[in-house]
Amino acid sequence: MPRLIPVRRPDFIRTMRKLGFVGPLPGTKHQTMMKGERVFAVPNPHRSDIGIDLLRRILNEAGVTVEEWSRALHS
C-alpha cells in the first residue's frame, strides 16, 4: 500500500484535477473543488505543505483512495 507524504498546495490541486475534480472554485472561507456531487474545501495557501493527516481527511471526503492518489501524483 502506498504511503502518503506531505504535498504542496499546487501539487495537490494539479493531482486532484488529474483525478477529474474541477476547481478551485470560490467559496466563503475556503476555495472548493468538485466532481459530480462530491465537494470539498481546499486548504488555504500557507507557507507549509498539506500534512498527511489533513491530506487523508480531504481524500476521504473526496472519495479518493490512497492508491488512486498515489498513481495520479506520480503520473
Phi and psi in radians as a Rosetta constraint file:
Dihedral C 1 N 2 CA 2 C 2 CIRCULARHARMONIC -1.137 0.35
Dihedral N 2 CA 2 C 2 N 3 CIRCULARHARMONIC 2.639 0.35
Dihedral C 2 N 3 CA 3 C 3 CIRCULARHARMONIC -1.770 0.35
Dihedral N 3 CA 3 C 3 N 4 CIRCULARHARMONIC 2.554 0.35
Dihedral C 3 N 4 CA 4 C 4 CIRCULARHARMONIC -1.434 0.35
Dihedral N 4 CA 4 C 4 N 5 CIRCULARHARMONIC 2.547 0.35
Dihedral C 4 N 5 CA 5 C 5 CIRCULARHARMONIC -2.278 0.35
Dihedral N 5 CA 5 C 5 N 6 CIRCULARHARMONIC 2.706 0.35
Dihedral C 5 N 6 CA 6 C 6 CIRCULARHARMONIC -0.983 0.35
Dihedral N 6 CA 6 C 6 N 7 CIRCULARHARMONIC 2.590 0.35
Dihedral C 6 N 7 CA 7 C 7 CIRCULARHARMONIC -2.391 0.35
Dihedral N 7 CA 7 C 7 N 8 CIRCULARHARMONIC 2.527 0.35
Dihedral C 7 N 8 CA 8 C 8 CIRCULARHARMONIC -1.261 0.35
Dihedral N 8 CA 8 C 8 N 9 CIRCULARHARMONIC 2.615 0.35
Dihedral C 8 N 9 CA 9 C 9 CIRCULARHARMONIC -0.989 0.35
Dihedral N 9 CA 9 C 9 N 10 CIRCULARHARMONIC -0.803 0.35
Dihedral C 9 N 10 CA 10 C 10 CIRCULARHARMONIC -1.073 0.35
Dihedral N 10 CA 10 C 10 N 11 CIRCULARHARMONIC -0.636 0.35
Dihedral C 10 N 11 CA 11 C 11 CIRCULARHARMONIC -1.205 0.35
Dihedral N 11 CA 11 C 11 N 12 CIRCULARHARMONIC -0.638 0.35
Dihedral C 11 N 12 CA 12 C 12 CIRCULARHARMONIC -1.066 0.35
Dihedral N 12 CA 12 C 12 N 13 CIRCULARHARMONIC -0.852 0.35
Dihedral C 12 N 13 CA 13 C 13 CIRCULARHARMONIC -1.107 0.35
Dihedral N 13 CA 13 C 13 N 14 CIRCULARHARMONIC -0.779 0.35
Dihedral C 13 N 14 CA 14 C 14 CIRCULARHARMONIC -1.047 0.35
Dihedral N 14 CA 14 C 14 N 15 CIRCULARHARMONIC -0.754 0.35
Dihedral C 14 N 15 CA 15 C 15 CIRCULARHARMONIC -1.195 0.35
Dihedral N 15 CA 15 C 15 N 16 CIRCULARHARMONIC -0.702 0.35
Dihedral C 15 N 16 CA 16 C 16 CIRCULARHARMONIC -1.135 0.35
Dihedral N 16 CA 16 C 16 N 17 CIRCULARHARMONIC -0.604 0.35
Dihedral C 16 N 17 CA 17 C 17 CIRCULARHARMONIC -1.147 0.35
Dihedral N 17 CA 17 C 17 N 18 CIRCULARHARMONIC -0.661 0.35
Dihedral C 17 N 18 CA 18 C 18 CIRCULARHARMONIC -1.061 0.35
Dihedral N 18 CA 18 C 18 N 19 CIRCULARHARMONIC -0.543 0.35
Dihedral C 18 N 19 CA 19 C 19 CIRCULARHARMONIC -1.470 0.35
Dihedral N 19 CA 19 C 19 N 20 CIRCULARHARMONIC 0.060 0.35
Dihedral C 19 N 20 CA 20 C 20 CIRCULARHARMONIC 1.739 0.35
Dihedral N 20 CA 20 C 20 N 21 CIRCULARHARMONIC 0.096 0.35
Dihedral C 20 N 21 CA 21 C 21 CIRCULARHARMONIC -1.454 0.35
Dihedral N 21 CA 21 C 21 N 22 CIRCULARHARMONIC 2.642 0.35
Dihedral C 21 N 22 CA 22 C 22 CIRCULARHARMONIC -1.917 0.35
Dihedral N 22 CA 22 C 22 N 23 CIRCULARHARMONIC 2.464 0.35
Dihedral C 22 N 23 CA 23 C 23 CIRCULARHARMONIC 2.326 0.35
Dihedral N 23 CA 23 C 23 N 24 CIRCULARHARMONIC -2.976 0.35
Dihedral C 23 N 24 CA 24 C 24 CIRCULARHARMONIC -1.315 0.35
Dihedral N 24 CA 24 C 24 N 25 CIRCULARHARMONIC 2.466 0.35
Dihedral C 24 N 25 CA 25 C 25 CIRCULARHARMONIC -1.857 0.35
Dihedral N 25 CA 25 C 25 N 26 CIRCULARHARMONIC 2.632 0.35
Dihedral C 25 N 26 CA 26 C 26 CIRCULARHARMONIC -1.119 0.35
Dihedral N 26 CA 26 C 26 N 27 CIRCULARHARMONIC 2.512 0.35
Dihedral C 26 N 27 CA 27 C 27 CIRCULARHARMONIC -2.365 0.35
Dihedral N 27 CA 27 C 27 N 28 CIRCULARHARMONIC -2.955 0.35
Dihedral C 27 N 28 CA 28 C 28 CIRCULARHARMONIC -1.381 0.35
Dihedral N 28 CA 28 C 28 N 29 CIRCULARHARMONIC -1.064 0.35
Dihedral C 28 N 29 CA 29 C 29 CIRCULARHARMONIC -1.822 0.35
Dihedral N 29 CA 29 C 29 N 30 CIRCULARHARMONIC -0.514 0.35
Dihedral C 29 N 30 CA 30 C 30 CIRCULARHARMONIC -2.286 0.35
Dihedral N 30 CA 30 C 30 N 31 CIRCULARHARMONIC 2.688 0.35
Dihedral C 30 N 31 CA 31 C 31 CIRCULARHARMONIC -1.279 0.35
Dihedral N 31 CA 31 C 31 N 32 CIRCULARHARMONIC 2.780 0.35
Dihedral C 31 N 32 CA 32 C 32 CIRCULARHARMONIC -2.195 0.35
Dihedral N 32 CA 32 C 32 N 33 CIRCULARHARMONIC 2.815 0.35
Dihedral C 32 N 33 CA 33 C 33 CIRCULARHARMONIC -2.234 0.35
Dihedral N 33 CA 33 C 33 N 34 CIRCULARHARMONIC 2.663 0.35
Dihedral C 33 N 34 CA 34 C 34 CIRCULARHARMONIC -2.554 0.35
Dihedral N 34 CA 34 C 34 N 35 CIRCULARHARMONIC 2.737 0.35
Dihedral C 34 N 35 CA 35 C 35 CIRCULARHARMONIC -2.644 0.35
Dihedral N 35 CA 35 C 35 N 36 CIRCULARHARMONIC 1.885 0.35
Dihedral C 35 N 36 CA 36 C 36 CIRCULARHARMONIC 1.103 0.35
Dihedral N 36 CA 36 C 36 N 37 CIRCULARHARMONIC -2.178 0.35
Dihedral C 36 N 37 CA 37 C 37 CIRCULARHARMONIC -1.516 0.35
Dihedral N 37 CA 37 C 37 N 38 CIRCULARHARMONIC -0.176 0.35
Dihedral C 37 N 38 CA 38 C 38 CIRCULARHARMONIC -1.405 0.35
Dihedral N 38 CA 38 C 38 N 39 CIRCULARHARMONIC 2.134 0.35
Dihedral C 38 N 39 CA 39 C 39 CIRCULARHARMONIC -2.335 0.35
Dihedral N 39 CA 39 C 39 N 40 CIRCULARHARMONIC 2.369 0.35
Dihedral C 39 N 40 CA 40 C 40 CIRCULARHARMONIC -2.528 0.35
Dihedral N 40 CA 40 C 40 N 41 CIRCULARHARMONIC 2.735 0.35
Dihedral C 40 N 41 CA 41 C 41 CIRCULARHARMONIC -1.425 0.35
Dihedral N 41 CA 41 C 41 N 42 CIRCULARHARMONIC 2.425 0.35
Dihedral C 41 N 42 CA 42 C 42 CIRCULARHARMONIC -1.655 0.35
Dihedral N 42 CA 42 C 42 N 43 CIRCULARHARMONIC 2.290 0.35
Dihedral C 42 N 43 CA 43 C 43 CIRCULARHARMONIC -1.003 0.35
Dihedral N 43 CA 43 C 43 N 44 CIRCULARHARMONIC 2.494 0.35
Dihedral C 43 N 44 CA 44 C 44 CIRCULARHARMONIC -1.146 0.35
Dihedral N 44 CA 44 C 44 N 45 CIRCULARHARMONIC 2.644 0.35
Dihedral C 44 N 45 CA 45 C 45 CIRCULARHARMONIC -1.186 0.35
Dihedral N 45 CA 45 C 45 N 46 CIRCULARHARMONIC 2.231 0.35
Dihedral C 45 N 46 CA 46 C 46 CIRCULARHARMONIC -2.315 0.35
Dihedral N 46 CA 46 C 46 N 47 CIRCULARHARMONIC 3.109 0.35
Dihedral C 46 N 47 CA 47 C 47 CIRCULARHARMONIC -1.319 0.35
Dihedral N 47 CA 47 C 47 N 48 CIRCULARHARMONIC -0.404 0.35
Dihedral C 47 N 48 CA 48 C 48 CIRCULARHARMONIC -1.701 0.35
Dihedral N 48 CA 48 C 48 N 49 CIRCULARHARMONIC 2.896 0.35
Dihedral C 48 N 49 CA 49 C 49 CIRCULARHARMONIC -1.275 0.35
Dihedral N 49 CA 49 C 49 N 50 CIRCULARHARMONIC 2.880 0.35
Dihedral C 49 N 50 CA 50 C 50 CIRCULARHARMONIC -1.355 0.35
Dihedral N 50 CA 50 C 50 N 51 CIRCULARHARMONIC 2.089 0.35
Dihedral C 50 N 51 CA 51 C 51 CIRCULARHARMONIC -1.264 0.35
Dihedral N 51 CA 51 C 51 N 52 CIRCULARHARMONIC 2.940 0.35
Dihedral C 51 N 52 CA 52 C 52 CIRCULARHARMONIC -1.097 0.35
Dihedral N 52 CA 52 C 52 N 53 CIRCULARHARMONIC -0.778 0.35
Dihedral C 52 N 53 CA 53 C 53 CIRCULARHARMONIC -1.100 0.35
Dihedral N 53 CA 53 C 53 N 54 CIRCULARHARMONIC -0.807 0.35
Dihedral C 53 N 54 CA 54 C 54 CIRCULARHARMONIC -1.144 0.35
Dihedral N 54 CA 54 C 54 N 55 CIRCULARHARMONIC -0.738 0.35
Dihedral C 54 N 55 CA 55 C 55 CIRCULARHARMONIC -1.036 0.35
Dihedral N 55 CA 55 C 55 N 56 CIRCULARHARMONIC -0.758 0.35
Dihedral C 55 N 56 CA 56 C 56 CIRCULARHARMONIC -1.078 0.35
Dihedral N 56 CA 56 C 56 N 57 CIRCULARHARMONIC -0.741 0.35
Dihedral C 56 N 57 CA 57 C 57 CIRCULARHARMONIC -1.138 0.35
Dihedral N 57 CA 57 C 57 N 58 CIRCULARHARMONIC -0.722 0.35
Dihedral C 57 N 58 CA 58 C 58 CIRCULARHARMONIC -1.146 0.35
Dihedral N 58 CA 58 C 58 N 59 CIRCULARHARMONIC -0.790 0.35
Dihedral C 58 N 59 CA 59 C 59 CIRCULARHARMONIC -1.072 0.35
Dihedral N 59 CA 59 C 59 N 60 CIRCULARHARMONIC -0.702 0.35
Dihedral C 59 N 60 CA 60 C 60 CIRCULARHARMONIC -1.090 0.35
Dihedral N 60 CA 60 C 60 N 61 CIRCULARHARMONIC -0.790 0.35
Dihedral C 60 N 61 CA 61 C 61 CIRCULARHARMONIC -1.117 0.35
Dihedral N 61 CA 61 C 61 N 62 CIRCULARHARMONIC -0.602 0.35
Dihedral C 61 N 62 CA 62 C 62 CIRCULARHARMONIC -1.445 0.35
Dihedral N 62 CA 62 C 62 N 63 CIRCULARHARMONIC -0.161 0.35
Dihedral C 62 N 63 CA 63 C 63 CIRCULARHARMONIC 1.324 0.35
Dihedral N 63 CA 63 C 63 N 64 CIRCULARHARMONIC 0.511 0.35
Dihedral C 63 N 64 CA 64 C 64 CIRCULARHARMONIC -1.887 0.35
Dihedral N 64 CA 64 C 64 N 65 CIRCULARHARMONIC 2.279 0.35
Dihedral C 64 N 65 CA 65 C 65 CIRCULARHARMONIC -1.419 0.35
Dihedral N 65 CA 65 C 65 N 66 CIRCULARHARMONIC 2.821 0.35
Dihedral C 65 N 66 CA 66 C 66 CIRCULARHARMONIC -1.084 0.35
Dihedral N 66 CA 66 C 66 N 67 CIRCULARHARMONIC -0.643 0.35
Dihedral C 66 N 67 CA 67 C 67 CIRCULARHARMONIC -1.126 0.35
Dihedral N 67 CA 67 C 67 N 68 CIRCULARHARMONIC -0.798 0.35
Dihedral C 67 N 68 CA 68 C 68 CIRCULARHARMONIC -1.065 0.35
Dihedral N 68 CA 68 C 68 N 69 CIRCULARHARMONIC -0.774 0.35
Dihedral C 68 N 69 CA 69 C 69 CIRCULARHARMONIC -1.034 0.35
Dihedral N 69 CA 69 C 69 N 70 CIRCULARHARMONIC -0.842 0.35
Dihedral C 69 N 70 CA 70 C 70 CIRCULARHARMONIC -1.089 0.35
Dihedral N 70 CA 70 C 70 N 71 CIRCULARHARMONIC -0.763 0.35
Dihedral C 70 N 71 CA 71 C 71 CIRCULARHARMONIC -1.081 0.35
Dihedral N 71 CA 71 C 71 N 72 CIRCULARHARMONIC -0.777 0.35
Dihedral C 71 N 72 CA 72 C 72 CIRCULARHARMONIC -1.206 0.35
Dihedral N 72 CA 72 C 72 N 73 CIRCULARHARMONIC -0.657 0.35
Dihedral C 72 N 73 CA 73 C 73 CIRCULARHARMONIC -1.107 0.35
Dihedral N 73 CA 73 C 73 N 74 CIRCULARHARMONIC -0.664 0.35
Dihedral C 73 N 74 CA 74 C 74 CIRCULARHARMONIC -1.717 0.35
Dihedral N 74 CA 74 C 74 N 75 CIRCULARHARMONIC 0.169 0.35
